Amino acid sequence: MRIPRRRFLNLAAGAFVVPALPHIARAQTYPKRPVRIIGGFPAGGTVDIIARLTGKWLAEHLGQQVTIEARPGAGSNIAAEAVVRSPPDGYTLLMASNANAINATLYDKLDFDFLRDIALVAGVARVPLVMVVNPSFPATTVPDFIAYAKANPGKINMASAGNGTPPHLAGELFQMMTGVSLTHVPYRGDPPALTDLLGGQVQVTFSTLPPTIEYIRAGKLRALAVATATRSQALPGTPLLADYVPGFEASASVGVGVPRSTPVEIIDRLNNEINAMLADPKMKVRLADLAAEVLALSPADFGKLLAEETAKWGKVIRAANIRAE
């Protein structure tokens, strides 16, 4: 039977439209039930707080309850694997960070590949690292510190939040780029490391800014430099480490990921909502109060950032022969 040309063109156009309808409907109807965000660090920490801010916004704008579940352990690997093993339907999200990028090299045997098995959705915040010393320490600038460290190799104790954590790797990168030798003293988290730094048992740490900011403002710790590529709004008068060690950069990036194969329509919906959150003036102020900075990125750009972090810190881990505890 011969089909008139006009009718044929209409049918052909319909053939291309119909397959797209389920995808459109899926994006419009998501979510139909509560969503959960799994974080790999203890409740009350910076990543957990950012997860709760994100969850509150998503609950208000997606119209469904969003629960936050802290699953600390193994440097956030437990949380990441839980999300990797979850159905790729947009109902289980990971609060991802560059700790996950670090773990790709730090741990010899993982049952998942983070960059392969997690689809990155959106950045949320960049948390600066800051080089801080006890006020009694003789060096008041980074050049002074480097000179003192070279005159006293191995005699300066460098605290960190644990073996293979961003503060530890920042300290190792500093040693590699300056030629100094520091003695690494790992702790179980920032609080005990800062306690001993305040007490003078250790002399320096490359801490994330949120837990140290109030000590710096109160004069109980001295900030020598911020480790990000640009000045921190929380410490506008503090110089950059890169001013003295060209090319130095260390920060903690936090964002959202989902299991691989999650529909792109759901990823785009979440990305749009999160970036709308980051454009909200009240949210910008809230993140600034945490000494964190907005990290508004597309899924592709957030994925590229964590891929670059994986390569960067992988080189440091191998060069310093660092192993997971």
N, C-alpha and C positions, 0 to 999 in steps of 0.2 A: 504494500500500500504506500502510495506516495504522500509524504507529509508536506503540507504547504510550508514555504520557507519561513514565514513569520512565526508559525506555530513551532517549527523546529528550533528556531533561535530562542524562543521563550522556554521551551523544554530544556535546552542545553544550559541556559542561564540558571534554571532551577536546579539542575544537577550539581552545579557548583555551590549553590547556596545551602542546600539541605544538609550536607555533611557538617557544615559549620554550626548549625543550630544547636546541637547538643553541647558544644563547647561554650557557646554564648550562654545557654541556659545554666550550665554548670557554674560559670563565673557569677551569674546573677543570683543564683540560689545559695551559693556558699557564703557563710557556713550555716548548716542546718542544726548543728548541735554544739555544745561547748568545745572550746579549743584549749589546748594546754601548751605551755612553754616550759621546756626542760632546760635547766641551767646546771653547769658542772662545778659550781662553787658554792660554799656555804651561804645560808640565808644571812642577810645583813651586809654582805660584801658589795663591792662596786658593781659587779656583773649582775648580782641578784637584784640590786636596786634598779638598775637600768631595765632588767627584765620586767619588774613590777610596773615601772612607768610605761613601758611598751604595752604590757598586758592591759593596763587600765584604759589606755587610749583605744586599743583594738576592741575591747569589750564595748566601749561606748559607740564606736563607729561601725562595728560589724554586727551589733545587735545580739551578741551571744556572750555567755560567760567565758572568761579566759582565766585559767588557773595557772599558777606558777609552781613548778615542782623543782626543788633543789636536789640534785643527785651528785654531791661532791665525791671526789675520789679519782685516783690515777690521773691527775692533772687534767681533769674534765673528760677523760676517755669514756668513763662509764655513761655519762650523759649523752655523749656523741653516739656511742653504739646503740643506746636505747632508741634514739631517733632514727638511726640508720635502719634498725629492724622494724620500725613502725610502718604502717600502711602509708603509701604516698598519696594521701588524700587531703592534706592541708590542715589536719586536726592535731598534729603533733609537730611543734616547732622547736628548734634548738637555738638557745642563746649562744651563738658561736663567737669565738674570739681568736686572736692570733696564738693563744695557747694551743688550740687545735692544730694550727700550722706548725708550731714548734714540735708537737708530739709526733708528727709524721716522721721526723728523723730521730727524735729522742728515744722513742720506744722501738726496739728491734722487731717485735712481733705484735702486730695489731690485727684484729679480725675484720678490719675494714680499712678502706682508703678514704680519708676525709675528703679530699678534693674530688674524688670520683663518686663517692656515695652520698655526699651532701650537696644539694643544690642551694647556692647562696641566694638569698632573697633581697636583703637590703642591709646597708650599714646603719648603725644607730649613733654610736659615739666613739670618739678617739680619746683615750685617756693618756695624758702625757706622763712620761717618766721624768724624775728629777734627781739630780745628783746632790745628796745632802750629807752634811757632816755634823758632828757634835760641835757646838760653839767653842769648846776648848781646844779644838784641833788647830794647829798653827797655821794651816793654809786658809786663806780667805778668798782665793780665786782659783780657777782651774789651772792656769800656768803655775801658780804657787804649789798646788797639789801635785802636779806632775813632777815638778822639781824635787819636792820633798820625797815623793814615792821613789824616784830614781836614786836618791841619796840613801834611802832606807828600804831596799828591796825585800819584799816578803814580810815586812814588819807592820804593815797597815792591814787591819782586819776588815774585810768587806762583807757586810751582812746581806742576805737575800731572803726572799720569801720561800725559798726551797730550791733544790737542785733542778735546773732546767726551766725555772720560771723566767718570765721576762726580766725582772730585776737582775737575776743571775746572769742571763745572757747579755744584758746591757753592760754589766761589769766586765764580762769576758771580752766583749767587743771593744770596750774602752782600753783594756790591757793590750789587745792585739794592735790597735791603732796608735797607741802612744808608746808602747814598749816598756810600760811599767809592770811590776810584779806585785799583786795583792794576794792576801790569803783569804780564800772564800770560806765564809761561815754560814752554812744554810740553816734556816729556821723553818718552822711549820706555819708559814703565813707571815703577813706584814706586821701584825701586832707585836709578837715576841721579838722580831727583828728590830722594830722601832724602840721597844722597851730597852733593849740592850744598847742601842745607839744613844738613847737619851741618858743612859747610865754610864756611858763611856767605855763599856766592855768591847765594843766595836767602833770603828772610826768613820766608816762611810757606807752608804747604800745607794743604789739606783732604784728608788722606790716609785711605785705609781703615785701620782700626786694626791688623789683624794684622801688617803689615810694620813698624809704628812702635812697637808696644807695648814691646818690649825696650829701645829707645832711650829711651822715656819713663821706664821703670822705672829705667834706669841713670843718668838725669839728663842724658843727652846731647841730648834734645829736651824742650821744655816744652809740655805740653798745656794750651791755654787753655780749651777746651770740647769736649764731645762733641756731635755734630750730630744724634743720634737724639732721638726724642720722650721717651724715658725714660732714666734713668741707666744707664751701662754697668756690668755686673758686673765687667768687667776693670779699670775705672777708677772705682770707686765714689765717690771723693772729688773727681772732676772735674765741674764744673758743666755744665749744658746750654747750648748756644748759644741755645736758645729762652728761657732765663732773661733774656737781654739783648736778643735779637732775637725778639720774640714771633711764633710761627708757623713759625719756621725748623725744617726737618727735612731731613736728607740721609743716606741709608744705601744700602747695596748689598744687594739681595734676590737670593737664589740658590735655585733649585728645579729641578724636572724638567718637561719638556714632551715631547710626541710629535706625529707628523704628524696633521693634521686627518683626521677620519673613522676614527681608531683606535677600535675597539669600546669602548663605555662600560664593559663588564664588565672589560676589561683595564685601563683607566684606574682604575677603582675598586679593582682588585686591587693595582695599584702604589701607589695612594694609601694604602691600608690598611697595606701593608708599610712604606712610608716613615714614616707617622705612628707606627707601632709602634717603628720605629728611634728616632724623636725622643723617645719616651717612655722609652727605655732609659736608666737612670742613667749607665752608662758612656759612652754617646754624648753625653749632656748635658755630661759632664766633658770629653770630647774636643773638642767644639765650643767650650766655654769656654776651653780651652787655646789655641784659635786666635783668641780674643777675638771669637768669633761667638756669636750667640744663636739659640736654636731658633725656627723659623718653621713651626709645624704648622698647615696650612691645608687646606681642602677644595679640589677642583679649581676650583669656582666662585669661592671667595674668593681663591685665588692668581691666577686670571684677572682678577678685579676689581682686585687690587692692582697688577698690571702695566699694566692699562688706565689706572688713575689715575696711575701713574708716567709713562706715555706722554704723557698730557695735561699733567701738571705740568712735565716737563722740555722738552716741546715748546714751551711758552710761554717758557721761559728761553732756549732755542736761538734762537727767532725774535727775541726782544727784544734779545739780544746779538749777533745776526747771525753765529752760529757756523756754520762749514762744516767738513766732514770734510777731513782732510789728504790 
